[in-house]
Amino acid sequence: MVRPLFLVAALLFTVPVRAEVVERLPTGDKVVALTFDACEAKGQPATFDRPLLNYLEAEKLPFTVFATGLFAERNAADLARLVKTGLVEVENHSHDHPQHMQRLSPEAQRAEIDRADAAILAATGTRPRFFRFPAGNYDAAALALVESSGHKVVHWRWPSGDPAKGLAPDHLRDWVLAKVRPGDVLIFHINGRAPATHVALPEIVRELRRRGYGFVRLDQAVP
C-alpha cells in the first residue's frame, strides 16, 4: 500500500505548472500599460519613430519597449538614455524577429532569446524579465521554453493593428478608445513602420486621461 501512495505523490510533485501568457494587468484599476514593439529583422534595419518617441518623452509617459536584439544593437544609445529616465523598460522580442519562432528548433529558439537578452543587457545594463513572441505566434512547447529561460510572456487582450498599411490615424484612435478597458496591455509599434501611431497616440492618451486612466510600465504592474 505504501508504494502506490509514493508513486502518486511523486507524480503530483513532478507535473509541470502550465505556462501562461499575460494578456492584461492583474488589476481592475483604471490603468493601462503602453507597450511598443521595436522590431528589426535580418536585412531590415530599423530605428525609432522620432515623432512618437519625442511625444512620449515630452509627456513623461511610462512605457515598455519590446526590442529585438538587432534593434537593440542598432539603437543602443537611445535605449540607454531612455532607461536612465526611469520611465522606460526594455524587454525581449527575440533577436531577429522570426515570424514563426515556434517552428525553429529548441536550440534556435533559445538562441533567439539569449542573443536578444545579451544585446539589451549591453545597451541598458538590465536583463529583460518579459518576452513577446514575434507576430504573437507561439505554441505550447515554445511558451514552455521561454518560461524555462526565466522570462514571462506578455502579449495583449486585443491588438491595435497599428502597422496595417493605409491605416488612418482617426480609425486607430477610434478603435483603441472603443476597445480599451482597465488593466489592458496596449500594443503599438515604435520602429518607424506604423505611421498612424504618432498622430493618433496623443489623442488616445488625452482621452484616456480625461476618462481617469493612468499609465504604468509592465514591471510596475506584473509580478
Solvent accessible surface area in square Angstrom, and as a share of the most:
residue,aa,sasa,rsa
1,M,193,0.86
2,V,121,0.70
3,R,182,0.66
4,P,76,0.48
5,L,123,0.61
6,F,137,0.57
7,L,93,0.46
8,V,83,0.48
9,A,41,0.32
10,A,40,0.31
11,L,116,0.58
12,L,129,0.64
13,F,180,0.75
14,T,97,0.56
15,V,101,0.58
16,P,114,0.72
17,V,143,0.82
18,R,185,0.67
19,A,16,0.12
20,E,103,0.46
21,V,28,0.16
22,V,29,0.17
23,E,85,0.38
24,R,97,0.35
25,L,0,0.00
26,P,89,0.56
27,T,36,0.21
28,G,67,0.64
29,D,95,0.49
30,K,100,0.42
31,V,33,0.19
32,V,0,0.00
33,A,0,0.00
34,L,0,0.00
35,T,0,0.00
36,F,0,0.00
37,D,5,0.03
38,A,0,0.00
39,C,15,0.09
40,E,4,0.02
41,A,22,0.17
42,K,149,0.63
43,G,80,0.77
44,Q,97,0.43
45,P,81,0.51
46,A,5,0.04
47,T,79,0.46
48,F,8,0.03
49,D,14,0.07
50,R,107,0.39
51,P,70,0.44
52,L,0,0.00
53,L,0,0.00
54,N,85,0.44
55,Y,39,0.15
56,L,0,0.00
57,E,50,0.23
58,A,82,0.64
59,E,68,0.30
60,K,146,0.62
61,L,3,0.02
62,P,24,0.15
63,F,2,0.01
64,T,0,0.00
65,V,0,0.00
66,F,0,0.00
67,A,0,0.00
68,T,0,0.00
69,G,0,0.00
70,L,38,0.19
71,F,0,0.00
72,A,0,0.00
73,E,101,0.45
74,R,128,0.47
75,N,10,0.05
76,A,37,0.29
77,A,86,0.67
78,D,22,0.12
79,L,0,0.00
80,A,27,0.21
81,R,98,0.36
82,L,0,0.00
83,V,37,0.22
84,K,173,0.73
85,T,70,0.41
86,G,45,0.43
87,L,52,0.26
88,V,7,0.04
89,E,14,0.06
90,V,12,0.07
91,E,6,0.03
92,N,0,0.00
93,H,2,0.01
94,S,0,0.00
95,H,6,0.03
96,D,15,0.08
97,H,23,0.10
98,P,26,0.16
99,Q,98,0.43
100,H,67,0.30
101,M,0,0.00
102,Q,38,0.17
103,R,181,0.66
104,L,63,0.32
105,S,56,0.36
106,P,81,0.51
107,E,129,0.58
108,A,39,0.30
109,Q,9,0.04
110,R,96,0.35
111,A,43,0.33
112,E,16,0.07
113,I,0,0.00
114,D,62,0.32
115,R,134,0.49
116,A,0,0.00
117,D,12,0.06
118,A,59,0.46
119,A,10,0.08
120,I,0,0.00
121,L,83,0.41
122,A,90,0.70
123,A,14,0.11
124,T,23,0.13
125,G,60,0.57
126,T,81,0.47
127,R,111,0.41
128,P,3,0.02
129,R,101,0.37
130,F,1,0.00
131,F,0,0.00
132,R,0,0.00
133,F,0,0.00
134,P,0,0.00
135,A,55,0.43
136,G,17,0.16
137,N,41,0.21
138,Y,82,0.31
139,D,63,0.33
140,A,82,0.64
141,A,75,0.58
142,A,0,0.00
143,L,14,0.07
144,A,54,0.41
145,L,32,0.16
146,V,0,0.00
147,E,62,0.28
148,S,85,0.55
149,S,7,0.05
150,G,54,0.52
151,H,6,0.03
152,K,71,0.30
153,V,0,0.00
154,V,0,0.00
155,H,10,0.05
156,W,47,0.16
157,R,101,0.37
158,W,18,0.06
159,P,73,0.46
160,S,9,0.06
161,G,36,0.34
162,D,1,0.01
163,P,59,0.37
164,A,57,0.44
165,K,203,0.86
166,G,84,0.81
167,L,49,0.24
168,A,33,0.25
169,P,46,0.29
170,D,63,0.33
171,H,114,0.51
172,L,2,0.01
173,R,65,0.24
174,D,73,0.38
175,W,113,0.40
176,V,0,0.00
177,L,24,0.12
178,A,68,0.53
179,K,67,0.28
180,V,3,0.02
181,R,129,0.47
182,P,37,0.24
183,G,0,0.00
184,D,0,0.00
185,V,2,0.01
186,L,3,0.01
187,I,13,0.06
188,F,1,0.00
189,H,29,0.13
190,I,0,0.00
191,N,9,0.05
192,G,49,0.47
193,R,103,0.37
194,A,1,0.01
195,P,98,0.62
196,A,4,0.03
197,T,0,0.00
198,H,61,0.27
199,V,70,0.40
200,A,1,0.01
201,L,0,0.00
202,P,29,0.18
203,E,58,0.26
204,I,0,0.00
205,V,1,0.00
206,R,151,0.55
207,E,37,0.16
208,L,0,0.00
209,R,105,0.38
210,R,176,0.64
211,R,83,0.30
212,G,50,0.48
213,Y,22,0.08
214,G,27,0.26
215,F,26,0.11
216,V,31,0.18
217,R,42,0.15
218,L,0,0.00
219,D,48,0.25
220,Q,103,0.46
221,A,27,0.21
222,V,6,0.04
223,P,115,0.72
